[in-house]
């Protein structure tokens, strides 16, 4: 009696591995394209998101508003009126903000 030998599981795995080696570059390319596409879509979704109004209001509450001391403003005004060089400096600053 001649029985045909059934391939074992290990032989099946080896046969599949040999077939996959031929297309390894294609599998790797598809893998990287999938990763690239996923990252691209995530970046686009983050880019188009708008902050909620509650997030904006909470950030505005925590930010410090600059305040100008009125005494300093008054002192600068008196210096500007009394000194010619300070007047020239203020005029220059008005015309050239840099």
DSSP file (Angstrom, degrees, kcal/mol; ACC not computed):
  #  RESIDUE AA STRUCTURE BP1 BP2  ACC     N-H-->O    O-->H-N    N-H-->O    O-->H-N    TCO  KAPPA ALPHA  PHI   PSI    X-CA   Y-CA   Z-CA
    1    1 A X              0   0    0      0, 0.0     2,-0.8     0, 0.0     0, 0.0   0.000 360.0 360.0 360.0 127.3    0.0    0.0    0.0
    2    2 A X        -     0   0    0      2,-0.0     2,-0.4     0, 0.0     0, 0.0  -0.879 360.0-169.1-105.0 110.6    1.3    3.2   -1.1
    3    3 A X        -     0   0    0     -2,-0.8     2,-0.4     0, 0.0     0, 0.0  -0.813  21.1-126.7-100.9 138.3    0.2    6.1    1.1
    4    4 A X        -     0   0    0     -2,-0.4     2,-0.4     1,-0.1    -2,-0.0  -0.661  29.2-119.8 -80.9 138.0    0.8    9.7    0.0
    5    5 A X        -     0   0    0     -2,-0.4     2,-0.3     1,-0.0    -1,-0.1  -0.628  19.8-135.9 -81.6 129.5    2.5   11.6    2.7
    6    6 A X        -     0   0    0     -2,-0.4     2,-0.1     1,-0.1    -1,-0.0  -0.662  26.9-111.6 -81.6 137.1    0.6   14.7    4.0
    7    7 A X        -     0   0    0     -2,-0.3    -1,-0.1     1,-0.1     2,-0.0  -0.450  33.8-124.6 -68.5 140.7    2.7   17.8    4.4
    8    8 A X     >  -     0   0    0     -2,-0.1     4,-1.9     1,-0.1     5,-0.1  -0.270  23.3-104.1 -79.3 171.2    3.2   18.7    8.0
    9    9 A X  H  > S+     0   0    0      1,-0.2     4,-2.5     2,-0.2     5,-0.2   0.884 121.5  55.2 -62.9 -39.9    2.4   22.1    9.5
   10   10 A X  H  > S+     0   0    0      1,-0.2     4,-2.1     2,-0.2    -1,-0.2   0.890 107.7  49.0 -62.6 -39.3    6.1   23.1    9.6
   11   11 A X  H  > S+     0   0    0      2,-0.2     4,-2.1     1,-0.2    -1,-0.2   0.868 109.8  52.3 -68.3 -36.1    6.4   22.3    5.9
   12   12 A X  H  X S+     0   0    0     -4,-1.9     4,-2.3     2,-0.2    -2,-0.2   0.915 109.7  48.8 -64.3 -42.7    3.3   24.4    5.1
   13   13 A X  H  X S+     0   0    0     -4,-2.5     4,-2.4     1,-0.2    -2,-0.2   0.901 111.2  50.2 -64.5 -40.6    4.7   27.3    7.0
   14   14 A X  H  X S+     0   0    0     -4,-2.1     4,-2.1     2,-0.2    -1,-0.2   0.889 109.9  50.4 -65.6 -38.6    8.0   27.0    5.2
   15   15 A X  H  X S+     0   0    0     -4,-2.1     4,-1.8     2,-0.2    -2,-0.2   0.907 111.9  47.2 -66.1 -41.2    6.2   26.9    1.8
   16   16 A X  H  X S+     0   0    0     -4,-2.3     4,-2.3     1,-0.2    -2,-0.2   0.898 110.5  53.2 -66.5 -39.9    4.2   30.0    2.7
   17   17 A X  H  X S+     0   0    0     -4,-2.4     4,-1.8     1,-0.2    -2,-0.2   0.882 107.3  51.2 -63.7 -38.6    7.4   31.8    3.9
   18   18 A X  H  X S+     0   0    0     -4,-2.1     4,-0.9     2,-0.2    -1,-0.2   0.905 111.2  47.5 -65.3 -41.3    9.1   31.1    0.6
   19   19 A X  H  X S+     0   0    0     -4,-1.8     4,-0.6     1,-0.2     3,-0.4   0.881 112.0  50.4 -67.2 -37.3    6.2   32.5   -1.3
   20   20 A X  H >< S+     0   0    0     -4,-2.3     3,-0.6     1,-0.2    -1,-0.2   0.803  99.2  65.2 -72.4 -28.3    6.1   35.6    0.9
   21   21 A X  H >< S+     0   0    0     -4,-1.8     3,-1.0     1,-0.2     4,-0.3   0.836  95.9  58.6 -62.0 -31.7    9.8   36.2    0.5
   22   22 A X  H 3< S+     0   0    0     -4,-0.9    -1,-0.2    -3,-0.4     3,-0.2   0.842 115.4  34.7 -64.8 -32.5    9.2   36.9   -3.2
   23   23 A X  T <X S+     0   0    0     -4,-0.6     4,-2.3    -3,-0.6    -1,-0.2   0.089  82.0 114.0-110.7  22.4    6.8   39.7   -2.3
   24   24 A X  H <> S+     0   0    0     -3,-1.0     4,-2.6     1,-0.2     5,-0.2   0.896  77.1  52.1 -62.4 -40.9    8.6   41.0    0.9
   25   25 A X  H  > S+     0   0    0     -4,-0.3     4,-2.3    -3,-0.2    -1,-0.2   0.884 110.8  48.4 -63.7 -37.2    9.4   44.4   -0.7
   26   26 A X  H  > S+     0   0    0      2,-0.2     4,-2.5     1,-0.2    -1,-0.2   0.893 111.3  49.3 -70.1 -39.6    5.8   44.8   -1.7
   27   27 A X  H  X S+     0   0    0     -4,-2.3     4,-2.3     2,-0.2    -2,-0.2   0.915 112.9  47.5 -64.9 -42.8    4.5   43.9    1.8
   28   28 A X  H  X S+     0   0    0     -4,-2.6     4,-2.4     2,-0.2    -2,-0.2   0.907 111.7  50.7 -65.4 -40.9    7.0   46.4    3.4
   29   29 A X  H  X S+     0   0    0     -4,-2.3     4,-2.3    -5,-0.2    -2,-0.2   0.928 111.4  47.1 -62.1 -45.7    6.0   49.1    0.9
   30   30 A X  H  X S+     0   0    0     -4,-2.5     4,-2.3     2,-0.2    -1,-0.2   0.892 110.6  53.6 -63.0 -39.8    2.3   48.6    1.6
   31   31 A X  H  X S+     0   0    0     -4,-2.3     4,-2.2     1,-0.2    -2,-0.2   0.939 111.3  44.4 -60.3 -48.1    3.0   48.6    5.4
   32   32 A X  H  X S+     0   0    0     -4,-2.4     4,-2.8     1,-0.2    -1,-0.2   0.860 111.6  53.6 -67.8 -34.3    4.8   51.9    5.2
   33   33 A X  H  X S+     0   0    0     -4,-2.3     4,-2.6     2,-0.2    -1,-0.2   0.893 108.9  49.2 -65.1 -38.8    2.1   53.4    2.9
   34   34 A X  H  X S+     0   0    0     -4,-2.3     4,-2.3     2,-0.2    -2,-0.2   0.926 113.1  46.6 -65.1 -44.2   -0.5   52.5    5.4
   35   35 A X  H  X S+     0   0    0     -4,-2.2     4,-2.5     2,-0.2     5,-0.2   0.930 113.5  48.9 -62.6 -45.6    1.5   54.0    8.3
   36   36 A X  H  X S+     0   0    0     -4,-2.8     4,-2.6     1,-0.2    -2,-0.2   0.913 111.5  49.3 -61.1 -44.1    2.1   57.2    6.2
   37   37 A X  H  X S+     0   0    0     -4,-2.6     4,-2.4     2,-0.2    -1,-0.2   0.897 110.5  50.4 -63.2 -40.8   -1.6   57.5    5.3
   38   38 A X  H  X S+     0   0    0     -4,-2.3     4,-2.2     2,-0.2    -2,-0.2   0.934 112.6  45.9 -63.1 -46.1   -2.6   57.1    8.9
   39   39 A X  H  X S+     0   0    0     -4,-2.5     4,-2.5     1,-0.2    -2,-0.2   0.908 112.1  52.2 -64.0 -41.3   -0.2   59.8   10.1
   40   40 A X  H  X S+     0   0    0     -4,-2.6     4,-2.1     1,-0.2    -2,-0.2   0.913 110.6  47.1 -61.2 -43.9   -1.3   62.1    7.3
   41   41 A X  H  X S+     0   0    0     -4,-2.4     4,-2.1     2,-0.2    -1,-0.2   0.890 111.7  51.0 -66.4 -38.8   -5.0   61.7    8.2
   42   42 A X  H  X S+     0   0    0     -4,-2.2     4,-2.3     2,-0.2     5,-0.2   0.918 109.9  49.6 -64.2 -43.3   -4.3   62.3   11.9
   43   43 A X  H  X S+     0   0    0     -4,-2.5     4,-2.2     1,-0.2    -2,-0.2   0.915 111.2  49.6 -62.6 -42.7   -2.3   65.5   11.1
   44   44 A X  H  X S+     0   0    0     -4,-2.1     4,-1.6     1,-0.2    -1,-0.2   0.883 110.6  49.9 -64.5 -37.3   -5.1   66.8    8.9
   45   45 A X  H  X S+     0   0    0     -4,-2.1     4,-0.6     1,-0.2    -1,-0.2   0.888 112.7  46.7 -70.3 -36.2   -7.7   66.1   11.6
   46   46 A X  H  < S+     0   0    0     -4,-2.3     3,-0.5     1,-0.2    -2,-0.2   0.853 110.6  54.1 -69.9 -33.5   -5.6   67.9   14.2
   47   47 A X  H  < S+     0   0    0     -4,-2.2    -2,-0.2     1,-0.2    -1,-0.2   0.857 109.6  46.0 -69.2 -35.1   -5.0   70.8   11.9
   48   48 A X  H  < S+     0   0    0     -4,-1.6    -1,-0.2    -5,-0.2    -2,-0.2   0.527  87.2 110.3 -88.6  -5.4   -8.7   71.4   11.2
   49   49 A X     <  -     0   0    0     -4,-0.6     2,-0.4    -3,-0.5    -3,-0.0  -0.476  55.1-151.8 -72.8 140.1   -9.8   71.2   14.8
   50   50 A X        -     0   0    0     -2,-0.2     2,-0.1     1,-0.0    -2,-0.1  -0.880  23.1-109.1-107.9 143.1  -11.0   74.4   16.4
   51   51 A X        -     0   0    0     -2,-0.4     2,-0.1     1,-0.1    -1,-0.0  -0.388  37.1-110.2 -69.5 149.9  -10.8   75.0   20.2
   52   52 A X     >  -     0   0    0      1,-0.1     4,-2.0    -2,-0.1     5,-0.2  -0.352  23.1-114.1 -75.9 161.2  -14.0   74.9   22.1
   53   53 A X  H  > S+     0   0    0      1,-0.2     4,-2.5     2,-0.2     5,-0.2   0.837 117.1  55.3 -66.0 -31.9  -15.4   78.1   23.6
   54   54 A X  H  > S+     0   0    0      2,-0.2     4,-2.2     1,-0.2    -1,-0.2   0.883 107.2  49.7 -68.3 -36.7  -14.8   76.8   27.1
   55   55 A X  H  > S+     0   0    0      2,-0.2     4,-1.9     1,-0.2    -2,-0.2   0.892 112.0  48.7 -67.0 -38.6  -11.1   76.1   26.4
   56   56 A X  H  X S+     0   0    0     -4,-2.0     4,-2.3     2,-0.2    -2,-0.2   0.936 112.6  47.0 -65.9 -45.8  -10.8   79.7   25.0
   57   57 A X  H  X S+     0   0    0     -4,-2.5     4,-1.8     1,-0.2    -2,-0.2   0.879 111.3  51.1 -66.8 -36.0  -12.5   81.2   28.0
   58   58 A X  H  X S+     0   0    0     -4,-2.2     4,-1.4     2,-0.2    -1,-0.2   0.884 111.3  48.5 -68.5 -36.0  -10.4   79.2   30.5
   59   59 A X  H  X S+     0   0    0     -4,-1.9     4,-1.3     1,-0.2    -2,-0.2   0.874 110.1  51.8 -69.0 -36.2   -7.2   80.3   28.7
   60   60 A X  H  < S+     0   0    0     -4,-2.3    -2,-0.2     1,-0.2    -1,-0.2   0.857 107.9  52.3 -67.7 -33.3   -8.3   83.9   28.8
   61   61 A X  H  < S+     0   0    0     -4,-1.8    -1,-0.2     1,-0.2    -2,-0.2   0.849 111.6  45.9 -69.9 -33.1   -9.0   83.7   32.5
   62   62 A X  H  < S+     0   0    0     -4,-1.4    -1,-0.2    -5,-0.1    -2,-0.2   0.695  93.6  93.7 -84.8 -18.1   -5.5   82.3   33.2
   63   63 A X  S  < S-     0   0    0     -4,-1.3     2,-0.5    -5,-0.1    -3,-0.0  -0.494  78.1-122.5 -77.6 146.5   -3.6   84.8   31.0
   64   64 A X        -     0   0    0     -2,-0.2     2,-0.5     1,-0.0    -2,-0.1  -0.754  17.2-140.6 -91.8 127.1   -2.3   87.9   32.7
   65   65 A X        -     0   0    0     -2,-0.5     2,-0.2     1,-0.0    -1,-0.0  -0.733  23.5-119.9 -84.8 129.3   -3.5   91.2   31.3
   66   66 A X        -     0   0    0     -2,-0.5     2,-0.4     1,-0.0    -1,-0.0  -0.462  29.6-161.5 -70.2 139.3   -0.8   93.9   31.2
   67   67 A X        -     0   0    0     -2,-0.2     2,-0.5     2,-0.0    -1,-0.0  -0.945   8.4-145.4-122.4 144.9   -1.6   97.0   33.3
   68   68 A X        -     0   0    0     -2,-0.4     2,-0.4     4,-0.0     3,-0.0  -0.935  20.5-125.5-111.7 127.6    0.1  100.4   33.0
   69   69 A X     >  -     0   0    0     -2,-0.5     4,-1.7     1,-0.2     3,-0.4  -0.560  12.3-143.9 -71.2 125.4    0.5  102.4   36.1
   70   70 A X  H  > S+     0   0    0     -2,-0.4     4,-2.4     1,-0.2     5,-0.2   0.820  99.0  59.1 -62.4 -29.8   -1.1  105.8   35.6
   71   71 A X  H  > S+     0   0    0      2,-0.2     4,-2.4     1,-0.2    -1,-0.2   0.894 104.7  49.6 -65.8 -38.3    1.7  107.5   37.6
   72   72 A X  H  > S+     0   0    0     -3,-0.4     4,-2.4     2,-0.2    -1,-0.2   0.903 110.3  50.5 -66.2 -40.7    4.3  106.2   35.2
   73   73 A X  H  X S+     0   0    0     -4,-1.7     4,-2.2     1,-0.2    -2,-0.2   0.923 111.5  48.1 -62.8 -43.9    2.3  107.5   32.3
   74   74 A X  H  X S+     0   0    0     -4,-2.4     4,-2.2     1,-0.2    -2,-0.2   0.903 111.2  50.3 -64.6 -40.9    2.0  110.9   33.9
   75   75 A X  H  X S+     0   0    0     -4,-2.4     4,-2.3     1,-0.2    -1,-0.2   0.901 110.1  50.0 -65.3 -40.3    5.7  111.0   34.7
   76   76 A X  H  X S+     0   0    0     -4,-2.4     4,-2.5     2,-0.2    -1,-0.2   0.894 109.4  52.0 -64.0 -39.0    6.6  110.1   31.1
   77   77 A X  H  X S+     0   0    0     -4,-2.2     4,-2.0     2,-0.2    -2,-0.2   0.915 110.2  47.7 -63.6 -42.7    4.3  112.8   29.8
   78   78 A X  H  X S+     0   0    0     -4,-2.2     4,-1.6     2,-0.2    -2,-0.2   0.903 112.8  49.0 -66.9 -39.3    6.0  115.4   32.0
   79   79 A X  H  X S+     0   0    0     -4,-2.3     4,-1.9     1,-0.2     7,-0.2   0.900 110.0  52.0 -63.8 -39.8    9.4  114.3   30.9
   80   80 A X  H  < S+     0   0    0     -4,-2.5     7,-0.2     1,-0.2    -2,-0.2   0.900 111.7  46.0 -63.4 -40.6    8.3  114.4   27.3
   81   81 A X  H  < S+     0   0    0     -4,-2.0    -1,-0.2     1,-0.2    -2,-0.2   0.783 115.9  45.4 -73.7 -27.3    7.1  118.0   27.7
   82   82 A X  H  < S+     0   0    0     -4,-1.6     2,-0.5    -5,-0.1    -2,-0.2   0.770 105.5  59.5 -90.6 -27.1   10.2  119.2   29.6
   83   83 A X     X  -     0   0    0     -4,-1.9     4,-1.7    -5,-0.1     5,-0.1  -0.887  57.1-158.9-115.3 132.2   13.1  117.8   27.5
   84   84 A X  H  > S+     0   0    0     -2,-0.5     4,-2.2     2,-0.2     5,-0.2   0.881  97.3  52.3 -71.4 -38.7   13.8  118.4   23.9
   85   85 A X  H  > S+     0   0    0      1,-0.2     4,-2.0     2,-0.2    -1,-0.2   0.868 109.3  49.7 -67.7 -34.3   15.8  115.2   23.5
   86   86 A X  H  > S+     0   0    0     -7,-0.2     4,-2.6     2,-0.2    -1,-0.2   0.885 108.8  52.9 -69.6 -37.7   13.0  113.1   24.9
   87   87 A X  H  X S+     0   0    0     -4,-1.7     4,-2.5     1,-0.2    -2,-0.2   0.912 109.5  48.8 -61.9 -41.2   10.5  114.8   22.5
   88   88 A X  H  X S+     0   0    0     -4,-2.2     4,-2.5     2,-0.2    -1,-0.2   0.894 110.3  51.6 -64.5 -38.9   12.8  113.9   19.6
   89   89 A X  H  X S+     0   0    0     -4,-2.0     4,-2.2     2,-0.2    -2,-0.2   0.914 111.2  46.9 -63.9 -43.0   13.0  110.3   21.0
   90   90 A X  H  X S+     0   0    0     -4,-2.6     4,-1.9     2,-0.2    -2,-0.2   0.896 112.5  50.0 -66.2 -39.4    9.2  110.1   21.2
   91   91 A X  H  X S+     0   0    0     -4,-2.5     4,-1.7     1,-0.2    -2,-0.2   0.918 111.0  49.0 -65.0 -41.6    8.8  111.5   17.7
   92   92 A X  H  X S+     0   0    0     -4,-2.5     4,-2.2     1,-0.2    -1,-0.2   0.899 110.6  50.9 -63.1 -39.8   11.3  109.1   16.3
   93   93 A X  H  < S+     0   0    0     -4,-2.2    -1,-0.2     1,-0.2    -2,-0.2   0.834 107.7  53.7 -68.0 -31.7    9.5  106.2   18.0
   94   94 A X  H  < S+     0   0    0     -4,-1.9     3,-0.2     1,-0.2    -1,-0.2   0.884 115.9  37.9 -68.3 -37.8    6.2  107.3   16.5
   95   95 A X  H  < S+     0   0    0     -4,-1.7     2,-0.4     1,-0.3    -2,-0.2   0.761 126.2  34.7 -87.7 -25.4    7.6  107.3   13.0
   96   96 A X     <  -     0   0    0     -4,-2.2    -1,-0.3    -5,-0.2    -2,-0.0  -0.844  61.6-177.1-131.3  96.0    9.8  104.2   13.3
   97   97 A X              0   0    0     -2,-0.4    -1,-0.1     1,-0.3    -4,-0.1   0.593 360.0 360.0 -71.8  -8.1    8.3  101.5   15.5
   98   98 A X              0   0    0      0, 0.0    -1,-0.3     0, 0.0    -5,-0.1   0.421 360.0 360.0-102.8 360.0   11.4   99.3   15.1
